């Protein structure tokens, strides 16, 4: 499967797309979120966190670089969601591995119990995993709250299952 594109008409739809993806995720997966400021990246991650029974609400990691929250993968398997704002790393030419070490997060990820969600992580986060899902957010210039959300796998399995559930939830708004 090459990619799935879903149209979100509001923040509730954006959260729902994250929630639909949640049961397909496994420890060691890497989601790389790309799109403009205010594009829906954190809202998507909030839906993902809610569906993964995050111990606390997901908030933007903008001022902290990374936030770690306990979650449950399918079957109740305990894990961590590490939500990273890689824009600052890119802006200063940072090394995600050095930053993970400085924050003490690398052991969590290397222990294979973590899901990393990296906003603006393309080009620097890929070495973290062989199971990557790129999630691109594009605004509809004519409809203020509408977003086109594209999911493109690179080693990630399970998009076929997402396509089926997304078609049931969004109908003609999936391609």
KAMO-V187535 format. One line per field, one symbol per residue. ss: DSSP state (A for helix, B for strand, O for the rest). A space follows every 10 residues. Layout:
BEGIN
ss: ???
END
This chain:
BEGIN
ss: OOOBBBBBOO AAAAAAAAAA AAOOOOOOOB BBBBBOOOOO AAAAAAAAAA AOOOOOOOOO OOOOOBBBBB BBBAAABBBB BBBBBOAAAA AOOOOAAAAA AAAOOAAAAA OOOBBBBBBO OOOOOAAAOO OBBBBBBBBO OOOOOOBBBB BBBBBOOOAA AAAAAAAAAA AAABO
END
